[in-house]
Amino acid sequence: MSMSSGLPRASASPLKLQFPQSLAVYDDYAAAQKAVDFLSDKEFPVENCMIVGTDLKRVERITGRLTTGRVAVGGLVSGIWLGLFIGLIFALFTDEGALGVIISTVLIGALFGVIWALVGYAATRGQRDFSSIATVVATKYEVLVEHKVAAQARELLAQLPGATPNPFE
C-alpha cells in the first residue's frame, strides 16, 4: 500500500466520512432528513453528509396477553407453514403421491409446531405471559458533514427557517 501524500486513504466504506463534523442535532429523523433535503435542493454535495441516530433506546410494544390457547394456535400455524414448505420440497423429488407427501408433512409440522410452542411456553413458567414487538430507536439524529464542506453546509442551512445548526444542543 502506497501513501504517497502521507495522508491516510479515504475509507472504502460508504458509511463513513473521512473527517466528519457535526452540522446539527435534531429530535426526530424527519427534521434531519428535511435539513439534508434542503441542502440537496441548494445543490450542496450531499454525498458528504451522513445522518446518525444517537442515544439509542429499546421500545417494546405489548401486543396482547399470552394464553395456552394462543400459544398453541401460534405453534400450529407456524408448524403448518414449516410442514408445507418441507412437503413442497419433498414433492419436487417424488413422481407419484405428491399430494399425500404434502398433507402428511403439513400434519406432522402442525403437531410438531404445537408441541414445540407449548414446551417453550411452559419453560417460561409464567414469567412472560404477553406477546410483544420490540425495536431499537434513536432519540436524537445528528447530521454530520465532511470537514472540507462544513462551512458551506452551515451557511446554507442557516437559510432554512426553523433549522438550528447547533451541534451542542
N, C-alpha and C positions, 0 to 999 in steps of 0.2 A: 504494500500500500504506500503510495506516494502522497505526501502532503507538501507540495511544493511551496505553498504560500505560508506554511507554518500555522494555518488556522485549521481547526477541525472541519472535517467534511460535513455537509448538511446531512441531517438524519434521513435515512431511507424510508422511515415510517411516515405515512400520510397523516398520522395523528399527532405529530409533534411539530413544534416550531423551533427554530434554532435558538433564538434569544427572545422569548415571549415577554411582553409587558402587559400589565393589566390595563384595560381600557375602561371598563365599567363593571359594576356588580348589580345584578337585578334580583328581585324577589321571585320572579317566575320566568319560565322558559320563553313564553310569548314575548315578553319585553326584550329579552336578549336577542331573540330572533328578529324582532322589529328593528332593533339597532343595526344588526348586520344587514338586514334587507335595505335599510336606509342608506348604509354605506355603499351597497351594491348599486342602488339607484343613482348614486352620485359618482359612479364609475370608479369607485375605490377598488383596488385589487383584493377582493375578499378571500382569495386563496391564502392570504397572510393572516387570516383570523381563525379563531377557534372559540367555541362555546364550551365551557367546562362546568358541569354540575358539581357543586361542593356541599359540604355539610349534609352528608347522606343520612337518611333515616329509613327504617323499615316500617312499612304500613301494612297491617293485616286487616282485611275486611272480612268480618264474620258473615257467612252466607246462610247458616242455618244450624239447627240442633241435630246432632247425630243420634240415631237410634239404631237398634239392632236391625230393624227392618230396612232402614235407609242404607245401611252398610251392606246388607245382603243384596239389595237391588243394585247398588253400585257395582258390587263384585260380579253379579250376574251379567250386567250389561258389558262390563269390560271383558269378562270371560267369553261371552258370545262373540265379541269382536275378535279376540285372540283366536278362538276356535275357527271362526270364519276365515281369517287370514291363513291359518295353517291348513285348513281344509282346501282352500283355493290353490295353495302351493302343491299339496299332495295331488289334487285333481289334475294338475298340469302333467303329472308323470304317470297317470293311470289311463288305461284305454277304456275300461268299462266300469260302471258303478261310481262315477264321479259324484253324483248326487248323494249317494249313500255315504261316501267318504266325507263330503262336506257336512251333511247332517250329523254324522257321528262325531266329528271334531268340534262342531258347534255345541253339541250336548256335553261332551267331555270338558270343553272350555268353560261352559256355563257352570258346571258343577265345580270345577277347579277354582273358578273365579269367586264363587260364593264361599267356598271353604277358606280360601286364602284371605279374603276380606274379613270374614268373621274371626279367624285366628288372629289376624293383625289387630282388629278392634279389641278383642279380648285381652291381648297382650298389653294394651294401654291401661287397663284396669280403671277405666273411668276418668283418667287424667286429662283426656281431651275429647269431650263429648260434643264437639262442634266441628263444622267444616268451614274452611276459610280460603281466601285467595290472598297471597302475600306478594308484595313488590318492594323494591328499594327506590326511593325518590330523593331528589336533591332539594334542599331548601333555599339554596342560592345558586345563581348562574352567573359566572364570570366570563366576560368577553375578553379574550387575550388577543394580542396583535403582535406581529413581528416588529422588533425594535426599530428597524430601518424605516417603517412607515407609521410608527405610533403617533408622531406629531401630526401628520396629515389626517389620521383617523380621528384624533381628538378635535381638530379644527372642524372637520365635517360633522362629527357627532354633536358638537355644540350647537349646530343649526337645527337639530331635531327637537321640537317642542316636547318638554317633559323628560328629556334624556338627562340623566345626571351622571356624567362620566367621572365618577368619584370612586376610585378603586379602594378607598379607605373606609367605606361605609360599613 
